[in-house]
Amino acid sequence: MSGRSRIFDEQDVISKATSVFWEKGYEATSTDDLQLAMGIGKGSFYNAFPGGKREIFGKAIDQFNQRGLQSLRTQLAQSNKPVDVIRQFFRNIAKESKPVHMKGCFMGNTIAELSSIDHALEHKAVKSLQQLEALFQEVIREAQQKGDLSNDTPAPLLARHLVNLWSGLGITRRMYPNAAGLTGLIELNLKILQ
């Protein structure tokens, strides 16, 4: 006898769970919170996700990372000046709404919260930011070779600086949750991409 088939789309329910985790954090999110947001009952919840909250959180990190990187890769592939895409990537942060600013950076939040709680999940978030760093490095190196970027600081260091900026903005955007508070700071940091 086979089990009942799922009556939900896993990608959709993981996306809904991600929203809860991003807003509340891992520890403060209960399984009841997740079931309510995902729209699935307790039996279906544990049947589909036997690892419970931890399993869903791992899937949330993976999905969030894959979607974000894929979107950025698509934009980069469609651009004649990929370094401009990176600049706009940061400028777009300032344009977000106050509720988005107040959530900070999902990956940064995860690393900070789980660094002494769950090293495997923390490592998963670290790897996500390292993939972003690698993508920045690739774009910077090509821009330097083509002459689209005059800064000759080694591409790995510039890429790490951008991840540091991204992570720092995850906190700063909570302090100054509007374009007026963030735009000048972002532009100052983007001077390294000239």
C-alpha positions in Angstrom: 0.0 0.0 0.0 1.5 3.3 -1.0 1.2 6.5 1.0 -1.1 9.3 0.0 0.1 11.6 -2.7 1.0 15.2 -1.8 -1.8 17.7 -2.4 0.5 20.6 -2.3 3.4 22.0 -4.3 6.6 21.6 -2.3 8.3 24.6 -3.8 5.3 26.8 -3.0 5.1 25.6 0.6 8.9 26.0 1.2 8.6 29.5 -0.2 5.8 30.2 2.3 7.9 28.8 5.1 10.9 30.9 4.1 8.8 34.1 4.6 8.1 33.0 8.2 11.7 32.1 8.9 12.9 35.4 7.4 10.6 37.4 9.5 10.9 35.5 12.8 14.2 33.7 12.6 14.7 29.9 13.1 14.4 29.6 16.8 11.3 31.8 17.2 9.4 30.0 14.4 7.3 27.1 15.7 6.0 24.2 13.7 2.5 25.6 14.2 3.7 28.8 12.6 5.0 26.8 9.6 1.9 24.6 9.3 -0.3 27.7 9.3 1.8 29.6 6.7 2.3 26.5 4.5 -1.4 25.6 4.7 -0.8 21.9 5.6 -1.9 19.9 8.6 0.3 18.2 11.1 0.0 14.7 9.5 0.9 16.0 6.1 3.6 18.2 7.5 5.5 15.3 9.1 4.8 12.9 6.4 6.3 15.3 3.8 9.0 16.6 6.0 10.0 13.9 8.5 12.9 16.1 9.7 10.3 18.8 10.7 11.3 22.4 11.1 15.0 21.8 10.6 14.5 20.0 7.3 12.2 22.7 6.1 14.7 25.4 7.1 17.5 23.6 5.1 15.2 23.5 2.1 14.3 27.1 2.6 18.0 28.1 2.5 18.6 26.1 -0.7 15.6 27.4 -2.5 16.2 31.0 -1.5 19.8 30.8 -2.6 19.0 29.0 -5.9 16.3 31.5 -6.8 18.4 34.5 -5.9 21.5 33.3 -7.8 19.6 32.2 -10.8 17.9 35.6 -11.1 21.2 37.4 -10.8 22.9 35.0 -13.3 20.1 35.6 -15.8 20.5 39.4 -15.5 24.2 39.1 -15.9 23.9 36.9 -19.0 21.6 39.4 -20.6 23.8 42.5 -20.0 26.6 43.9 -22.1 28.1 45.4 -18.9 27.7 42.9 -16.1 29.4 45.1 -13.6 26.5 47.5 -14.1 24.2 44.7 -13.0 26.2 44.3 -9.8 26.0 48.1 -9.1 22.2 48.0 -9.7 21.9 44.9 -7.5 23.1 47.0 -4.5 21.2 50.1 -5.5 18.0 48.1 -5.5 18.4 47.5 -1.8 17.7 51.2 -1.0 14.4 51.0 -3.0 12.9 48.2 -0.9 9.9 48.8 1.4 10.4 49.3 5.2 9.0 45.9 6.0 11.6 44.3 3.7 14.4 46.4 5.3 13.3 45.4 8.7 13.8 41.7 7.9 17.5 42.2 7.0 19.4 39.6 5.0 18.0 36.1 5.2 21.4 34.4 4.9 23.1 36.9 7.2 20.4 36.4 9.8 20.9 32.7 9.6 24.6 32.8 10.0 24.3 35.1 13.0 21.5 33.2 14.7 22.8 29.6 14.1 26.5 30.1 14.6 26.4 28.5 18.0 23.2 26.5 17.6 23.4 24.5 14.3 26.7 24.4 12.5 25.4 22.4 9.5 22.6 24.9 8.7 25.0 27.8 9.4 27.4 26.3 6.9 24.7 26.0 4.3 24.0 29.8 4.6 27.8 30.5 4.5 28.1 28.5 1.3 25.3 30.5 -0.2 27.1 33.8 0.5 30.3 32.2 -0.8 28.5 31.4 -4.1 27.4 35.0 -4.4 31.0 36.0 -3.7 32.3 33.7 -6.5 29.8 35.2 -8.9 30.9 38.7 -8.0 34.5 37.6 -8.5 33.8 36.2 -11.9 32.1 39.5 -13.1 34.8 41.7 -11.6 37.7 39.7 -13.2 36.0 39.9 -16.6 35.3 43.6 -16.2 38.9 44.3 -15.3 40.2 42.3 -18.3 37.8 44.1 -20.6 38.7 47.5 -19.2 35.2 48.1 -17.9 36.6 48.4 -14.3 39.7 50.5 -13.7 40.1 49.4 -10.1 43.0 46.8 -10.2 42.5 45.5 -6.7 42.5 41.7 -7.0 39.0 40.4 -8.0 38.8 38.0 -5.0 39.3 40.9 -2.5 36.8 43.1 -4.3 34.3 40.3 -4.4 34.7 39.7 -0.7 34.3 43.4 0.0 31.0 43.3 -1.8 29.8 40.4 0.2 30.9 42.3 3.3 28.9 45.3 2.1 25.8 43.0 1.4 26.1 41.6 4.9 26.6 44.9 6.6 23.6 46.4 4.7 21.5 43.6 6.2 21.9 45.4 9.6 22.2 49.0 8.4 18.9 48.8 6.5 17.2 48.0 9.8 18.7 51.1 11.3 17.8 53.3 8.3 14.9 51.6 6.6 14.5 54.0 3.7 16.2 55.2 0.5 17.4 58.4 2.1 19.3 56.5 4.8 20.8 54.0 2.4 21.4 55.5 -1.0 24.5 57.6 -0.1 26.1 54.8 1.8 25.6 52.4 -1.1 27.0 54.9 -3.6 30.0 55.5 -1.4 30.8 51.8 -1.3 30.2 51.3 -5.0 33.1 53.7 -5.8 35.3 50.6 -5.7 33.5 49.5 -8.9 34.8 52.3 -11.1 
